[in-house]
Amino acid sequence: MERARKEPSPEMLAPVAGALESSLPDLTVAAAEQLRERGRSAGTGGERLRNSFLLAA
């Protein structure tokens, strides 16, 4: 997951969220917000940004 070599399932993400003292929906929203911000600051193209959001979801 950490190196983007595996797309985590909700079953894998739930323990990660718990370890971060967060909920799975909160973790997903935070990841999407970070990806959106990175896309803005890097001037990423639409297709690449869309793919990042798919990964976050």
C-alpha positions in Angstrom: 0.0 0.0 0.0 2.6 2.5 1.1 4.6 2.2 -2.2 1.4 2.2 -4.4 2.1 -1.4 -5.4 -1.1 -2.7 -4.0 -4.6 -1.2 -4.0 -5.9 -1.8 -0.5 -9.3 -3.2 0.2 -11.6 -1.7 2.9 -10.6 -4.8 5.0 -7.0 -3.7 4.8 -7.7 0.0 5.4 -9.9 -0.4 8.5 -7.0 -1.5 10.7 -4.8 1.3 9.3 -7.6 3.8 10.1 -7.8 2.4 13.6 -4.1 2.6 14.1 -4.3 6.3 13.1 -7.2 6.8 15.5 -9.5 7.7 12.6 -12.5 6.2 10.9 -12.4 4.7 7.4 -14.6 7.5 5.9 -12.4 10.2 7.6 -9.2 8.5 6.2 -10.7 8.4 2.7 -11.8 12.0 2.8 -8.4 13.1 4.1 -6.6 11.2 1.3 -8.8 12.7 -1.3 -8.2 16.2 0.0 -4.4 15.7 0.0 -4.5 14.3 -3.6 -6.7 17.3 -4.7 -4.2 19.8 -3.1 -1.2 18.0 -4.7 -2.9 18.1 -8.0 -3.5 21.9 -7.7 0.1 22.6 -6.6 1.7 20.4 -9.2 -0.5 21.5 -12.1 -1.4 17.9 -12.7 -3.4 17.0 -15.8 -7.1 16.0 -15.4 -6.6 12.3 -16.3 -3.8 11.8 -13.8 -5.7 13.6 -11.0 -8.8 11.5 -11.8 -6.7 8.3 -11.5 -5.4 9.5 -8.1 -8.9 10.0 -6.8 -9.9 6.5 -8.0 -6.9 5.2 -6.0 -8.1 7.2 -2.9 -11.6 5.9 -3.2 
